[in-house]
Structures are given as structure tokens and as C-alpha cells.
Amino acid sequence: MKLLLSILSTAILAAIATWFFPWWTIAVCAFLIPVLLNLGAGKGFVSGALSIILLWLVVILMHDIPNQHILSSKMATLILGSPNYVVLILITIVLGGFIGGLSGLSGGMMNRAFRK
């Protein structure tokens, strides 16, 4: 239950933070929630990774579906050399999950270091 609360609160906090601040504030949010909820390193990593993957997937699809994948196809062609927008979306959410996961892991490890 604590893990689900952590995932939802991190996703909501990161969504609000990125509305006002740069994209990298997702790392700060993914770090803070495991510290505040006293999660371990493993649960912190899972919480941070899943919350940012969920957040970025929702945001990407909210912007990509209404314009029929035009921009993402052009960006995929520019970056990957192929108009396969699904691969670009997968790479994006995996990178976001990696950033969130490592930040959550750091928060969980900080709990272990300072709360014993």
C-alpha cells in the first residue's frame, strides 16, 4: 500500500513540478517521496521508475494522439532515421524511468544512511 501511495504521489508531484519548473525536477520529486515515506532502496527505485514512466507515458500520449503522431514521427525520423514513433516513445519513457528510479534509489539509500 505504501508503494502504491509513493507511486501516485510521486507522479502527481512531478506533474505539478514540471508545470512550473524544468523537466529535471522529476528527479527531485522522485527523491523526496521515498525520503518522506521512509521507503527502502529497492522500493524507492521501483516507486521512482514506475511513477515517472506512468507520468511521461500519459503526457506523451495526451499530446501525441490528438495530432495523429505527426510530430513524433518527424522527430523519430530525425533522431532514429526511421519514422517509427513507437520506438521513440519507448526510449523516452525508459530514460525517464531510469532517471526516476535512480533518484528514488538515492532517496531510499539516504533513509538507510541517516535513519539508523
N, C-alpha and C positions, 0 to 999 in steps of 0.2 A: 504494500500500500504506500509505503514511504517512497519507493522508487517511482511509482506512477505519479505521485504528487510532485516529485522532483522533476520528472519529465515535463509535465504540464506547466509547472511554474517557470521552469527554465525557458520553455518555448514562448510563453506569454511575456515574460520579462525581456527576452531577447527581441521579440517582435516590437514591443514598445520602445526599447532602447534603440533599435536600428531605425525607428521612425524619426528620431531626433539626433542621433549620433552616427558616426561612421560604421561601416559593416563589421569591423573588428570588435565592436562592443559585445558581440555574441560570445567571445571568449571570456570576457569579464563576467557576463551573466552565467555562463556555464561553470565558471569557477566559484562564484558566490553561493549558488544554491546548494551544492554539496557541503560547503562550509557551514551554512546556516542550518541545514537539516542534519548535520553530523553524519554524513554518509561515508562509507569506506572508499578506498581507492577504486575497487572494481565496480561498485555501484555508481560511483561518481563518473567513471568513464562511460558506462552504459547510459547513464542519465544524460550526460552532455552530448554524446554522439546521437542518440535517438531523438532528443529534443531538437537539435539543430537540423538533422536530416528531415524530420517532420516539418519543421518551420520552413526550411528552404524549398522543400518539395511543394508545399501548399502555395507559397509565394510565387514560385516559378510557374506552376500550373495556372494560378489565377491570372497571371499576365500573358502566358503563352497560348492558352486555349482560345481566348477571345480573338486574337489576331491570327488564328489558324497556323501557328508555328512559323510565321514568315521570318521574324527577326532571329529566332533561334536556329532556323535552317541556314540563314545567311551567316550567322556567327559560327556555326559548326563548319560551314564551308571555308570560312576564313581561318579558323583555328585548326581544324582537323583535316581539312582538304576534302571533306565529304559532307553532303547536306544532311547527314544523319543526326537530327536534333536530339534523339533519344540518348545517344552516347554522350552528347554534351551535357544533357541534364543529369545523367548518371554520374559523370565526372564531377559536376558541380556539387551534387549532394554528398558524394563521398568525401570530397575535400572539406565541405562544411562539417560533416560528421567527424572527420579526423580532427579538425580544429576544436570542435566542441568536446570531443572525447578526451583529448589531451588536456584541455582546460579543466574538465571535470575530474580527471585523474589527479591533476595538480591540487585541486581543492580537497579531494579525498585524502591525499597524502599529507596535506597540511593539517588536516584534522588529526591524523595519527601522530604527527610530529609534535603538535602543540597541546593536545588534549590528554596526554598520558601523564 
